[in-house]
């Protein structure tokens, strides 16, 4: 199954997508109600961590996919799939806002890793877009497996570069 086939299958069954993200939002709301004022304590902070990861991974993937499609593939905004490209991002934002109402996000284990991941992802995509725009390297004509390997290599380089800079400042 290719990514395109997966998105087609998902788009054909929007009830499953709504159910998944609806469950995450309801879990965040119920956790906020049941653990009112105790969000920074165990087991609530670990439950919040699981909910955040389950909603942020598809949300971040949707953001990266949209950036790729609009910048490199030059797809029209009108061709955007609401269920796989917009809903994960909206559900991620809503869930994070609900959780943030009960507990400070820096108290959640692993949340700093997600924000750091998002920052490095954005930097990698920006660097690749810059190289594509100034015609130093044309990514839009590469097969997806080569594009993925280049992206992964740049991501790792930026990750270790960022870690070495952060260690020197600390």
DOROTI-69947 format. One record per atom (N, C-alpha, C): residue number from 1; residue in three letters; chain; atom name; x, y negated, z negated. Coordinates in nm, 4 decimals. Last residue first. Layout:
<pazas>
resi; resn; chain; name; u; v; w
NUM; ala; A; CA; X; Y; Z;
...
</pazas>
This chain:
<pazas>
resi; resn; chain; name; u; v; w
170; unk; A; N; 2.4538; -2.5561; -2.7035;
170; unk; A; CA; 2.4127; -2.5196; -2.8397;
170; unk; A; C; 2.5253; -2.5213; -2.9380;
169; unk; A; N; 2.5726; -2.6018; -2.4593;
169; unk; A; CA; 2.5093; -2.7139; -2.5274;
169; unk; A; C; 2.4790; -2.6825; -2.6731;
168; unk; A; N; 2.6605; -2.3496; -2.3874;
168; unk; A; CA; 2.7601; -2.4530; -2.4091;
168; unk; A; C; 2.7018; -2.5711; -2.4839;
167; unk; A; N; 2.4217; -2.2115; -2.3530;
167; unk; A; CA; 2.5119; -2.1682; -2.4600;
167; unk; A; C; 2.6152; -2.2763; -2.4902;
166; unk; A; N; 2.3149; -2.3401; -2.1285;
166; unk; A; CA; 2.2444; -2.3497; -2.2569;
166; unk; A; C; 2.3341; -2.3097; -2.3724;
165; unk; A; N; 2.4931; -2.2600; -1.9301;
165; unk; A; CA; 2.4812; -2.4010; -1.9629;
165; unk; A; C; 2.4172; -2.4181; -2.1001;
164; unk; A; N; 2.4438; -1.9860; -1.9271;
164; unk; A; CA; 2.5769; -2.0334; -1.9627;
164; unk; A; C; 2.5757; -2.1820; -1.9967;
163; unk; A; N; 2.1727; -1.9821; -1.8501;
163; unk; A; CA; 2.2119; -1.9285; -1.9810;
163; unk; A; C; 2.3494; -1.9791; -2.0221;
162; unk; A; N; 2.1917; -2.0904; -1.5927;
162; unk; A; CA; 2.1166; -2.1618; -1.6955;
162; unk; A; C; 2.1545; -2.1135; -1.8358;
161; unk; A; N; 2.3390; -1.8852; -1.4699;
161; unk; A; CA; 2.3915; -2.0216; -1.4749;
161; unk; A; C; 2.3236; -2.1023; -1.5833;
160; unk; A; N; 2.1629; -1.6736; -1.4905;
160; unk; A; CA; 2.2881; -1.6672; -1.5652;
160; unk; A; C; 2.3566; -1.8034; -1.5723;
159; unk; A; N; 1.9537; -1.7826; -1.3257;
159; unk; A; CA; 1.9290; -1.7372; -1.4624;
159; unk; A; C; 2.0585; -1.7363; -1.5436;
158; unk; A; N; 2.0759; -1.8305; -1.0789;
158; unk; A; CA; 2.0244; -1.9431; -1.1564;
158; unk; A; C; 2.0007; -1.9049; -1.3024;
157; unk; A; N; 2.1362; -1.5613; -1.0139;
157; unk; A; CA; 2.2430; -1.6618; -1.0228;
157; unk; A; C; 2.1966; -1.7812; -1.1061;
156; unk; A; N; 1.8786; -1.4515; -1.0075;
156; unk; A; CA; 1.9771; -1.4015; -1.1042;
156; unk; A; C; 2.0903; -1.5024; -1.1229;
155; unk; A; N; 1.7685; -1.6002; -0.7938;
155; unk; A; CA; 1.7064; -1.6027; -0.9255;
155; unk; A; C; 1.8060; -1.5597; -1.0325;
154; unk; A; N; 1.9300; -1.5253; -0.5807;
154; unk; A; CA; 1.9302; -1.6644; -0.6263;
154; unk; A; C; 1.8725; -1.6772; -0.7668;
153; unk; A; N; 1.8538; -1.2517; -0.5717;
153; unk; A; CA; 1.9934; -1.2902; -0.5940;
153; unk; A; C; 2.0028; -1.4349; -0.6442;
152; unk; A; N; 1.5771; -1.2743; -0.5175;
152; unk; A; CA; 1.6228; -1.2096; -0.6398;
152; unk; A; C; 1.7671; -1.2478; -0.6725;
151; unk; A; N; 1.5859; -1.4003; -0.2645;
151; unk; A; CA; 1.5198; -1.4644; -0.3781;
151; unk; A; C; 1.5695; -1.4064; -0.5095;
150; unk; A; N; 1.7153; -1.2016; -0.1182;
150; unk; A; CA; 1.7778; -1.3338; -0.1316;
150; unk; A; C; 1.7183; -1.4061; -0.2515;
149; unk; A; N; 1.5239; -0.9952; -0.1411;
149; unk; A; CA; 1.6606; -0.9752; -0.1933;
149; unk; A; C; 1.7319; -1.1090; -0.2122;
148; unk; A; N; 1.3009; -1.1171; -0.0153;
148; unk; A; CA; 1.2943; -1.0760; -0.1555;
148; unk; A; C; 1.4314; -1.0562; -0.2170;
147; unk; A; N; 1.4005; -1.1449; 0.2427;
147; unk; A; CA; 1.3627; -1.2637; 0.1680;
147; unk; A; C; 1.3562; -1.2319; 0.0188;
146; unk; A; N; 1.4243; -0.8784; 0.3067;
146; unk; A; CA; 1.5451; -0.9606; 0.2992;
146; unk; A; C; 1.5181; -1.0886; 0.2214;
145; unk; A; N; 1.1537; -0.8014; 0.2993;
145; unk; A; CA; 1.2491; -0.7345; 0.2096;
145; unk; A; C; 1.3794; -0.8141; 0.1975;
144; unk; A; N; 1.0306; -0.9615; 0.4972;
144; unk; A; CA; 0.9995; -0.9850; 0.3559;
144; unk; A; C; 1.0999; -0.9176; 0.2626;
143; unk; A; N; 1.2438; -1.0877; 0.7544;
143; unk; A; CA; 1.1545; -0.9835; 0.7016;
143; unk; A; C; 1.1429; -0.9998; 0.5493;
142; unk; A; N; 1.2533; -1.4380; 0.8329;
142; unk; A; CA; 1.3166; -1.3187; 0.7773;
142; unk; A; C; 1.2115; -1.2146; 0.7409;
141; unk; A; N; 1.1443; -1.6741; 0.9059;
141; unk; A; CA; 1.1523; -1.5713; 1.0094;
141; unk; A; C; 1.2167; -1.4423; 0.9599;
140; unk; A; N; 1.1602; -1.8446; 0.6879;
140; unk; A; CA; 1.0271; -1.8058; 0.7352;
140; unk; A; C; 1.0308; -1.6983; 0.8437;
139; unk; A; N; 1.4141; -1.9239; 0.6240;
139; unk; A; CA; 1.3575; -1.8111; 0.5515;
139; unk; A; C; 1.2294; -1.7591; 0.6155;
138; unk; A; N; 1.6944; -2.0425; 0.7556;
138; unk; A; CA; 1.5531; -2.0340; 0.7891;
138; unk; A; C; 1.4970; -1.9064; 0.7259;
137; unk; A; N; 1.9247; -2.2689; 0.6354;
137; unk; A; CA; 1.8878; -2.1283; 0.6363;
137; unk; A; C; 1.7373; -2.1225; 0.6611;
136; unk; A; N; 1.9458; -2.5287; 0.6946;
136; unk; A; CA; 2.0693; -2.4574; 0.6644;
136; unk; A; C; 2.0455; -2.3070; 0.6708;
135; unk; A; N; 1.7264; -2.6897; 0.7382;
135; unk; A; CA; 1.7646; -2.5943; 0.8416;
135; unk; A; C; 1.9032; -2.5332; 0.8206;
134; unk; A; N; 1.6128; -2.8305; 0.5444;
134; unk; A; CA; 1.7278; -2.8937; 0.6087;
134; unk; A; C; 1.7912; -2.8031; 0.7133;
133; unk; A; N; 1.4126; -2.6442; 0.4672;
133; unk; A; CA; 1.3771; -2.7742; 0.5257;
133; unk; A; C; 1.4935; -2.8404; 0.5978;
132; unk; A; N; 1.5533; -2.4283; 0.3561;
132; unk; A; CA; 1.4688; -2.4069; 0.4730;
132; unk; A; C; 1.4382; -2.5391; 0.5435;
131; unk; A; N; 1.6739; -2.5463; 0.1337;
131; unk; A; CA; 1.7572; -2.4858; 0.2381;
131; unk; A; C; 1.6790; -2.4637; 0.3675;
130; unk; A; N; 1.4376; -2.6211; -0.0046;
130; unk; A; CA; 1.5327; -2.7224; 0.0407;
130; unk; A; C; 1.6210; -2.6672; 0.1523;
129; unk; A; N; 1.3307; -2.3677; -0.0605;
129; unk; A; CA; 1.2557; -2.4603; 0.0233;
129; unk; A; C; 1.3473; -2.5690; 0.0791;
128; unk; A; N; 1.5286; -2.2687; -0.2329;
128; unk; A; CA; 1.5043; -2.2016; -0.1053;
128; unk; A; C; 1.4264; -2.2926; -0.0097;
127; unk; A; N; 1.4973; -2.4529; -0.4445;
127; unk; A; CA; 1.6257; -2.4418; -0.3745;
127; unk; A; C; 1.6079; -2.3764; -0.2387;
126; unk; A; N; 1.2340; -2.3960; -0.5213;
126; unk; A; CA; 1.2697; -2.5299; -0.4742;
126; unk; A; C; 1.3998; -2.5269; -0.3955;
125; unk; A; N; 1.2587; -2.1309; -0.6070;
125; unk; A; CA; 1.1722; -2.1625; -0.4925;
125; unk; A; C; 1.2051; -2.3002; -0.4359;
124; unk; A; N; 1.4339; -2.1751; -0.8255;
124; unk; A; CA; 1.4717; -2.0878; -0.7136;
124; unk; A; C; 1.3899; -2.1190; -0.5900;
123; unk; A; N; 1.2785; -2.3411; -0.9913;
123; unk; A; CA; 1.4077; -2.3883; -0.9402;
123; unk; A; C; 1.4530; -2.3058; -0.8199;
122; unk; A; N; 1.0620; -2.1711; -1.0476;
122; unk; A; CA; 1.0396; -2.2967; -0.9772;
122; unk; A; C; 1.1698; -2.3497; -0.9176;
121; unk; A; N; 1.2005; -1.9698; -1.1890;
121; unk; A; CA; 1.1250; -1.9378; -1.0680;
121; unk; A; C; 1.1022; -2.0632; -0.9840;
120; unk; A; N; 1.2894; -2.1152; -1.4078;
120; unk; A; CA; 1.3885; -2.0591; -1.3153;
120; unk; A; C; 1.3217; -2.0213; -1.1836;
119; unk; A; N; 1.0386; -2.1770; -1.5239;
119; unk; A; CA; 1.1315; -2.2837; -1.4854;
119; unk; A; C; 1.2339; -2.2322; -1.3839;
118; unk; A; N; 0.9339; -1.9252; -1.5786;
118; unk; A; CA; 0.8636; -2.0129; -1.4867;
118; unk; A; C; 0.9559; -2.1251; -1.4371;
117; unk; A; N; 1.1195; -1.8370; -1.7689;
117; unk; A; CA; 1.1033; -1.7646; -1.6432;
117; unk; A; C; 1.0371; -1.8529; -1.5384;
116; unk; A; N; 1.0643; -2.0197; -1.9735;
116; unk; A; CA; 1.1963; -2.0194; -1.9093;
116; unk; A; C; 1.1931; -1.9490; -1.7750;
115; unk; A; N; 0.8051; -1.9381; -2.0346;
115; unk; A; CA; 0.8265; -2.0740; -1.9847;
115; unk; A; C; 0.9636; -2.0864; -1.9195;
114; unk; A; N; 0.8591; -1.6740; -2.1184;
114; unk; A; CA; 0.7704; -1.6985; -2.0047;
114; unk; A; C; 0.7937; -1.8382; -1.9487;
113; unk; A; N; 1.0256; -1.7165; -2.3377;
113; unk; A; CA; 1.0784; -1.6432; -2.2233;
113; unk; A; C; 0.9909; -1.6647; -2.0999;
112; unk; A; N; 0.8577; -1.8393; -2.5168;
112; unk; A; CA; 0.9683; -1.9171; -2.4610;
112; unk; A; C; 1.0295; -1.8490; -2.3396;
111; unk; A; N; 0.6976; -1.6251; -2.5907;
111; unk; A; CA; 0.6400; -1.7301; -2.5075;
111; unk; A; C; 0.7482; -1.8171; -2.4457;
110; unk; A; N; 0.8045; -1.4346; -2.7620;
110; unk; A; CA; 0.8239; -1.4172; -2.6187;
110; unk; A; C; 0.7693; -1.5288; -2.5327;
109; unk; A; N; 0.5704; -1.4746; -3.0185;
109; unk; A; CA; 0.6921; -1.4064; -2.9738;
109; unk; A; C; 0.6940; -1.3919; -2.8216;
108; unk; A; N; 0.4514; -1.7936; -3.0969;
108; unk; A; CA; 0.4177; -1.6671; -3.0318;
108; unk; A; C; 0.5467; -1.6011; -2.9836;
107; unk; A; N; 0.5228; -2.0413; -3.1776;
107; unk; A; CA; 0.5185; -1.9374; -3.2815;
107; unk; A; C; 0.4885; -1.7996; -3.2237;
106; unk; A; N; 0.4870; -2.2049; -2.9633;
106; unk; A; CA; 0.6252; -2.1679; -2.9947;
106; unk; A; C; 0.6334; -2.0652; -3.1076;
105; unk; A; N; 0.2138; -2.2570; -2.9653;
105; unk; A; CA; 0.2651; -2.1561; -2.8724;
105; unk; A; C; 0.4103; -2.1172; -2.9001;
104; unk; A; N; 0.0329; -2.2691; -3.2635;
104; unk; A; CA; 0.1343; -2.3348; -3.1809;
104; unk; A; C; 0.2018; -2.2280; -3.0943;
103; unk; A; N; -0.3066; -2.1599; -3.2583;
103; unk; A; CA; -0.1688; -2.1413; -3.3020;
103; unk; A; C; -0.0750; -2.2179; -3.2083;
102; unk; A; N; -0.5566; -2.2404; -3.1671;
102; unk; A; CA; -0.5461; -2.1682; -3.2941;
102; unk; A; C; -0.4036; -2.1587; -3.3466;
101; unk; A; N; -0.5256; -2.3701; -2.9271;
101; unk; A; CA; -0.6151; -2.4318; -3.0251;
101; unk; A; C; -0.6032; -2.3656; -3.1625;
100; unk; A; N; -0.3751; -2.1966; -2.7763;
100; unk; A; CA; -0.3071; -2.3129; -2.8336;
100; unk; A; C; -0.3938; -2.3833; -2.9384;
99; unk; A; N; -0.5721; -2.0256; -2.6840;
99; unk; A; CA; -0.4758; -1.9764; -2.7831;
99; unk; A; C; -0.4067; -2.0922; -2.8534;
98; unk; A; N; -0.6991; -2.1992; -2.5026;
98; unk; A; CA; -0.7751; -2.1373; -2.6126;
98; unk; A; C; -0.6803; -2.0904; -2.7222;
97; unk; A; N; -0.4887; -2.2563; -2.3276;
97; unk; A; CA; -0.5513; -2.3645; -2.4042;
97; unk; A; C; -0.6308; -2.3103; -2.5232;
96; unk; A; N; -0.4389; -2.0025; -2.2218;
96; unk; A; CA; -0.3342; -2.0698; -2.2990;
96; unk; A; C; -0.3922; -2.1844; -2.3821;
95; unk; A; N; -0.6840; -1.9579; -2.0879;
95; unk; A; CA; -0.6423; -1.8702; -2.1977;
95; unk; A; C; -0.5358; -1.9367; -2.2843;
94; unk; A; N; -0.6775; -2.1630; -1.8933;
94; unk; A; CA; -0.7852; -2.1574; -1.9927;
94; unk; A; C; -0.7431; -2.0737; -2.1128;
93; unk; A; N; -0.4451; -2.0881; -1.7468;
93; unk; A; CA; -0.4534; -2.2184; -1.8132;
93; unk; A; C; -0.5593; -2.2164; -1.9231;
92; unk; A; N; -0.5214; -1.8316; -1.6539;
92; unk; A; CA; -0.4005; -1.8491; -1.7342;
92; unk; A; C; -0.4081; -1.9798; -1.8130;
91; unk; A; N; -0.7466; -1.8891; -1.4999;
91; unk; A; CA; -0.7620; -1.8057; -1.6197;
91; unk; A; C; -0.6408; -1.8198; -1.7115;
90; unk; A; N; -0.6197; -2.0367; -1.2966;
90; unk; A; CA; -0.7211; -2.1003; -1.3809;
90; unk; A; C; -0.7396; -2.0218; -1.5104;
89; unk; A; N; -0.4533; -1.8356; -1.1867;
89; unk; A; CA; -0.3959; -1.9584; -1.2419;
89; unk; A; C; -0.4940; -2.0270; -1.3368;
88; unk; A; N; -0.6387; -1.6397; -1.0992;
88; unk; A; CA; -0.5366; -1.6073; -1.2011;
88; unk; A; C; -0.4748; -1.7309; -1.2655;
87; unk; A; N; -0.8013; -1.7979; -0.9096;
87; unk; A; CA; -0.8550; -1.7482; -1.0362;
87; unk; A; C; -0.7477; -1.7095; -1.1382;
86; unk; A; N; -0.6295; -1.8385; -0.6849;
86; unk; A; CA; -0.6731; -1.9496; -0.7685;
86; unk; A; C; -0.7183; -1.9022; -0.9063;
85; unk; A; N; -0.5568; -1.5987; -0.5650;
85; unk; A; CA; -0.4630; -1.7090; -0.5630;
85; unk; A; C; -0.5026; -1.8243; -0.6542;
84; unk; A; N; -0.7543; -1.4062; -0.5786;
84; unk; A; CA; -0.6165; -1.3648; -0.6039;
84; unk; A; C; -0.5172; -1.4806; -0.6097;
83; unk; A; N; -1.0005; -1.5354; -0.5383;
83; unk; A; CA; -0.9880; -1.4328; -0.6417;
83; unk; A; C; -0.8437; -1.3986; -0.6745;
82; unk; A; N; -0.9703; -1.7123; -0.3226;
82; unk; A; CA; -1.0062; -1.7642; -0.4546;
82; unk; A; C; -0.9772; -1.6632; -0.5647;
81; unk; A; N; -0.7305; -1.7361; -0.0899;
81; unk; A; CA; -0.8203; -1.6385; -0.1498;
81; unk; A; C; -0.8476; -1.6814; -0.2939;
80; unk; A; N; -0.7015; -1.9882; 0.1527;
80; unk; A; CA; -0.6701; -1.9446; 0.0176;
80; unk; A; C; -0.7766; -1.8477; -0.0341;
79; unk; A; N; -0.7367; -2.1106; 0.3909;
79; unk; A; CA; -0.7267; -1.9650; 0.3927;
79; unk; A; C; -0.6977; -1.9060; 0.2550;
78; unk; A; N; -0.7196; -2.3799; 0.3459;
78; unk; A; CA; -0.8531; -2.3257; 0.3672;
78; unk; A; C; -0.8536; -2.1731; 0.3718;
77; unk; A; N; -0.4561; -2.4350; 0.3493;
77; unk; A; CA; -0.5188; -2.4287; 0.2186;
77; unk; A; C; -0.6582; -2.3663; 0.2313;
76; unk; A; N; -0.2701; -2.2429; 0.5833;
76; unk; A; CA; -0.3677; -2.3471; 0.5551;
76; unk; A; C; -0.4263; -2.3268; 0.4159;
75; unk; A; N; 0.0796; -2.1668; 0.5616;
75; unk; A; CA; -0.0612; -2.1271; 0.5674;
75; unk; A; C; -0.1499; -2.2459; 0.5331;
74; unk; A; N; 0.3608; -2.1661; 0.5853;
74; unk; A; CA; 0.2819; -2.2788; 0.6336;
74; unk; A; C; 0.1351; -2.2413; 0.6567;
73; unk; A; N; 0.5395; -1.9977; 0.4777;
73; unk; A; CA; 0.4541; -1.9417; 0.5823;
73; unk; A; C; 0.3686; -2.0491; 0.6490;
72; unk; A; N; 0.6601; -2.1824; 0.2975;
72; unk; A; CA; 0.7390; -2.1052; 0.3920;
72; unk; A; C; 0.6561; -2.0500; 0.5070;
71; unk; A; N; 0.4562; -2.3274; 0.1588;
71; unk; A; CA; 0.5819; -2.3905; 0.1990;
71; unk; A; C; 0.6557; -2.3141; 0.3078;
70; unk; A; N; 0.2326; -2.1602; 0.1225;
70; unk; A; CA; 0.2142; -2.2965; 0.1706;
70; unk; A; C; 0.3432; -2.3606; 0.2197;
69; unk; A; N; 0.3381; -1.9109; 0.0378;
69; unk; A; CA; 0.2471; -1.9192; 0.1522;
69; unk; A; C; 0.2372; -2.0603; 0.2085;
68; unk; A; N; 0.5007; -1.9843; -0.1860;
68; unk; A; CA; 0.5565; -1.9161; -0.0691;
68; unk; A; C; 0.4679; -1.9352; 0.0535;
67; unk; A; N; 0.3066; -2.0971; -0.3535;
67; unk; A; CA; 0.4217; -2.1767; -0.3101;
67; unk; A; C; 0.4828; -2.1146; -0.1850;
66; unk; A; N; 0.1402; -1.8742; -0.3886;
66; unk; A; CA; 0.0901; -1.9957; -0.3251;
66; unk; A; C; 0.2035; -2.0829; -0.2747;
65; unk; A; N; 0.3175; -1.7007; -0.5223;
65; unk; A; CA; 0.2599; -1.6634; -0.3929;
65; unk; A; C; 0.2085; -1.7862; -0.3189;
64; unk; A; N; 0.3621; -1.8448; -0.7583;
64; unk; A; CA; 0.4740; -1.8163; -0.6677;
64; unk; A; C; 0.4237; -1.7792; -0.5282;
63; unk; A; N; 0.0990; -1.8403; -0.8614;
63; unk; A; CA; 0.1663; -1.9678; -0.8334;
63; unk; A; C; 0.2797; -1.9460; -0.7337;
62; unk; A; N; 0.0612; -1.5653; -0.8915;
62; unk; A; CA; -0.0264; -1.6411; -0.8018;
62; unk; A; C; 0.0364; -1.7757; -0.7649;
61; unk; A; N; 0.2569; -1.5107; -1.0839;
61; unk; A; CA; 0.2673; -1.4493; -0.9515;
61; unk; A; C; 0.1811; -1.5237; -0.8502;
60; unk; A; N; 0.1457; -1.6498; -1.2955;
60; unk; A; CA; 0.2738; -1.6944; -1.2411;
60; unk; A; C; 0.2958; -1.6351; -1.1021;
59; unk; A; N; -0.0874; -1.4915; -1.3298;
59; unk; A; CA; -0.0954; -1.6349; -1.3037;
59; unk; A; C; 0.0322; -1.6897; -1.2413;
58; unk; A; N; 0.0061; -1.2324; -1.3898;
58; unk; A; CA; -0.0667; -1.2563; -1.2643;
58; unk; A; C; -0.0759; -1.4051; -1.2290;
57; unk; A; N; 0.1465; -1.3179; -1.6326;
57; unk; A; CA; 0.2159; -1.2504; -1.5229;
57; unk; A; C; 0.1373; -1.2629; -1.3927;
56; unk; A; N; -0.0476; -1.4298; -1.8037;
56; unk; A; CA; 0.0528; -1.5153; -1.7403;
56; unk; A; C; 0.1258; -1.4462; -1.6258;
55; unk; A; N; -0.2087; -1.2271; -1.9048;
55; unk; A; CA; -0.2712; -1.3297; -1.8225;
55; unk; A; C; -0.1668; -1.4144; -1.7481;
54; unk; A; N; -0.0391; -1.0607; -2.0426;
54; unk; A; CA; -0.1344; -1.0009; -1.9498;
54; unk; A; C; -0.2016; -1.1045; -1.8595;
53; unk; A; N; 0.0995; -1.2451; -2.2069;
53; unk; A; CA; 0.1701; -1.1738; -2.1006;
53; unk; A; C; 0.0732; -1.1169; -1.9972;
52; unk; A; N; -0.1152; -1.3248; -2.3742;
52; unk; A; CA; -0.0432; -1.4225; -2.2922;
52; unk; A; C; 0.0310; -1.3527; -2.1782;
51; unk; A; N; -0.1851; -1.0837; -2.4980;
51; unk; A; CA; -0.2824; -1.1534; -2.4139;
51; unk; A; C; -0.2119; -1.2515; -2.3209;
50; unk; A; N; 0.0544; -1.0349; -2.6393;
50; unk; A; CA; 0.0069; -0.9396; -2.5378;
50; unk; A; C; -0.0907; -1.0075; -2.4430;
49; unk; A; N; 0.0541; -1.2603; -2.8098;
49; unk; A; CA; 0.1654; -1.2358; -2.7178;
49; unk; A; C; 0.1241; -1.1413; -2.6055;
48; unk; A; N; -0.1759; -1.2199; -2.9590;
48; unk; A; CA; -0.1673; -1.3357; -2.8693;
48; unk; A; C; -0.0566; -1.3166; -2.7665;
47; unk; A; N; -0.0869; -0.9943; -3.0978;
47; unk; A; CA; -0.2024; -0.9839; -3.0091;
47; unk; A; C; -0.2028; -1.0996; -2.9106;
46; unk; A; N; 0.1164; -1.1136; -3.2426;
46; unk; A; CA; 0.1501; -1.0090; -3.1457;
46; unk; A; C; 0.0348; -0.9843; -3.0484;
45; unk; A; N; -0.0221; -1.2910; -3.4024;
45; unk; A; CA; 0.0756; -1.3451; -3.3088;
45; unk; A; C; 0.1171; -1.2414; -3.2051;
44; unk; A; N; -0.1829; -1.1142; -3.5558;
44; unk; A; CA; -0.2432; -1.2043; -3.4573;
44; unk; A; C; -0.1413; -1.2563; -3.3574;
43; unk; A; N; -0.0939; -0.9553; -3.7597;
43; unk; A; CA; -0.0811; -0.9014; -3.6246;
43; unk; A; C; -0.1294; -0.9964; -3.5155;
42; unk; A; N; 0.1406; -1.2045; -3.8414;
42; unk; A; CA; 0.1162; -1.0734; -3.7807;
42; unk; A; C; -0.0191; -1.0259; -3.8309;
41; unk; A; N; 0.0648; -1.5579; -3.7999;
41; unk; A; CA; 0.0971; -1.4395; -3.8789;
41; unk; A; C; 0.0725; -1.3119; -3.7986;
40; unk; A; N; -0.0308; -1.7630; -3.6538;
40; unk; A; CA; 0.1149; -1.7491; -3.6563;
40; unk; A; C; 0.1597; -1.6255; -3.7341;
39; unk; A; N; -0.3074; -1.7529; -3.6950;
39; unk; A; CA; -0.2528; -1.7179; -3.5640;
39; unk; A; C; -0.1022; -1.6989; -3.5618;
38; unk; A; N; -0.4698; -1.8141; -3.9034;
38; unk; A; CA; -0.3675; -1.7127; -3.9273;
38; unk; A; C; -0.2972; -1.6722; -3.7980;
37; unk; A; N; -0.6753; -1.9848; -3.8361;
37; unk; A; CA; -0.5741; -2.0330; -3.9290;
37; unk; A; C; -0.4624; -1.9345; -3.9577;
36; unk; A; N; -0.8749; -1.7166; -3.7537;
36; unk; A; CA; -0.8724; -1.8618; -3.7702;
36; unk; A; C; -0.7709; -1.9026; -3.8767;
35; unk; A; N; -0.9109; -1.4664; -3.6382;
35; unk; A; CA; -0.7846; -1.4985; -3.7037;
35; unk; A; C; -0.7667; -1.6473; -3.7261;
34; unk; A; N; -1.1647; -1.4685; -3.5220;
34; unk; A; CA; -1.1360; -1.3730; -3.6289;
34; unk; A; C; -1.0080; -1.4079; -3.7060;
33; unk; A; N; -1.1391; -1.6775; -3.3309;
33; unk; A; CA; -1.2453; -1.6794; -3.4314;
33; unk; A; C; -1.2091; -1.5909; -3.5506;
32; unk; A; N; -0.9186; -1.6024; -3.1784;
32; unk; A; CA; -0.9207; -1.7327; -3.2437;
32; unk; A; C; -1.0246; -1.7411; -3.3535;
31; unk; A; N; -1.0060; -1.3584; -3.0854;
31; unk; A; CA; -0.8874; -1.3630; -3.1719;
31; unk; A; C; -0.8808; -1.4953; -3.2465;
30; unk; A; N; -1.2171; -1.4437; -2.9237;
30; unk; A; CA; -1.2441; -1.3616; -3.0420;
30; unk; A; C; -1.1261; -1.3608; -3.1384;
29; unk; A; N; -1.0666; -1.5851; -2.7266;
29; unk; A; CA; -1.1686; -1.6531; -2.8070;
29; unk; A; C; -1.1962; -1.5749; -2.9358;
28; unk; A; N; -0.9062; -1.3807; -2.6216;
28; unk; A; CA; -0.8428; -1.4982; -2.6822;
28; unk; A; C; -0.9419; -1.5729; -2.7714;
27; unk; A; N; -1.1037; -1.2101; -2.5229;
27; unk; A; CA; -1.0120; -1.1616; -2.6267;
27; unk; A; C; -0.9433; -1.2785; -2.6966;
26; unk; A; N; -1.2134; -1.3777; -2.3263;
26; unk; A; CA; -1.2961; -1.3378; -2.4407;
26; unk; A; C; -1.2089; -1.2859; -2.5548;
25; unk; A; N; -0.9927; -1.3881; -2.1529;
25; unk; A; CA; -1.0436; -1.5116; -2.2139;
25; unk; A; C; -1.1285; -1.4789; -2.3364;
24; unk; A; N; -0.9685; -1.1165; -2.0835;
24; unk; A; CA; -0.8562; -1.1862; -2.1466;
24; unk; A; C; -0.9031; -1.3132; -2.2175;
23; unk; A; N; -1.2188; -1.0678; -1.9641;
23; unk; A; CA; -1.1812; -0.9954; -2.0848;
23; unk; A; C; -1.0664; -1.0656; -2.1571;
22; unk; A; N; -1.1917; -1.2327; -1.7405;
22; unk; A; CA; -1.2944; -1.2617; -1.8401;
22; unk; A; C; -1.2651; -1.1928; -1.9721;
21; unk; A; N; -0.9931; -1.0982; -1.6031;
21; unk; A; CA; -0.9620; -1.2298; -1.6597;
21; unk; A; C; -1.0667; -1.2733; -1.7615;
20; unk; A; N; -1.1393; -0.8543; -1.5500;
20; unk; A; CA; -1.0065; -0.8558; -1.6122;
20; unk; A; C; -0.9795; -0.9901; -1.6793;
19; unk; A; N; -1.3771; -0.9436; -1.4268;
19; unk; A; CA; -1.3831; -0.8657; -1.5505;
19; unk; A; C; -1.2488; -0.8706; -1.6238;
18; unk; A; N; -1.2796; -1.0670; -1.1945;
18; unk; A; CA; -1.3515; -1.1455; -1.2955;
18; unk; A; C; -1.3559; -1.0730; -1.4291;
17; unk; A; N; -1.1724; -0.8365; -1.0751;
17; unk; A; CA; -1.0854; -0.9504; -1.1067;
17; unk; A; C; -1.1513; -1.0374; -1.2138;
16; unk; A; N; -1.4021; -0.6792; -1.0411;
16; unk; A; CA; -1.2900; -0.6288; -1.1222;
16; unk; A; C; -1.1976; -0.7427; -1.1649;
15; unk; A; N; -1.5522; -0.8385; -0.8706;
15; unk; A; CA; -1.6045; -0.8095; -1.0043;
15; unk; A; C; -1.4922; -0.7603; -1.0957;
14; unk; A; N; -1.4343; -0.8438; -0.6204;
14; unk; A; CA; -1.4094; -0.9563; -0.7122;
14; unk; A; C; -1.4598; -0.9312; -0.8538;
13; unk; A; N; -1.3351; -0.6543; -0.4114;
13; unk; A; CA; -1.3955; -0.6173; -0.5396;
13; unk; A; C; -1.3724; -0.7289; -0.6424;
12; unk; A; N; -1.2065; -0.7660; -0.1981;
12; unk; A; CA; -1.3307; -0.6934; -0.1702;
12; unk; A; C; -1.4046; -0.6545; -0.2985;
11; unk; A; N; -0.9765; -0.8635; -0.3123;
11; unk; A; CA; -1.0763; -0.9586; -0.2650;
11; unk; A; C; -1.2099; -0.8941; -0.2346;
10; unk; A; N; -0.8458; -0.6214; -0.3523;
10; unk; A; CA; -0.8868; -0.7006; -0.4677;
10; unk; A; C; -0.9937; -0.8009; -0.4293;
9; unk; A; N; -0.7985; -0.5490; -0.0885;
9; unk; A; CA; -0.8782; -0.4609; -0.1746;
9; unk; A; C; -0.9295; -0.5366; -0.2966;
8; unk; A; N; -0.6359; -0.7662; -0.0130;
8; unk; A; CA; -0.7619; -0.7403; 0.0568;
8; unk; A; C; -0.8538; -0.6540; -0.0299;
7; unk; A; N; -0.4194; -0.7320; -0.1852;
7; unk; A; CA; -0.5016; -0.8524; -0.1962;
7; unk; A; C; -0.6345; -0.8372; -0.1238;
6; unk; A; N; -0.3253; -0.4848; -0.0893;
6; unk; A; CA; -0.3690; -0.4979; -0.2278;
6; unk; A; C; -0.4595; -0.6193; -0.2453;
5; unk; A; N; -0.2517; -0.5540; 0.1699;
5; unk; A; CA; -0.3609; -0.4576; 0.1500;
5; unk; A; C; -0.4147; -0.4638; 0.0071;
4; unk; A; N; -0.0383; -0.7282; 0.1042;
4; unk; A; CA; -0.1542; -0.7771; 0.1783;
4; unk; A; C; -0.2743; -0.6843; 0.1612;
3; unk; A; N; 0.1385; -0.5534; -0.0144;
3; unk; A; CA; 0.0816; -0.6609; -0.0954;
3; unk; A; C; -0.0430; -0.7163; -0.0275;
2; unk; A; N; 0.0615; -0.2143; 0.0898;
2; unk; A; CA; 0.1362; -0.3396; 0.0962;
2; unk; A; C; 0.0698; -0.4434; 0.0067;
1; unk; A; N; 0.0842; 0.1176; 0.0000;
1; unk; A; CA; 0.0000; 0.0000; 0.0000;
1; unk; A; C; 0.0884; -0.1234; 0.0000;
</pazas>
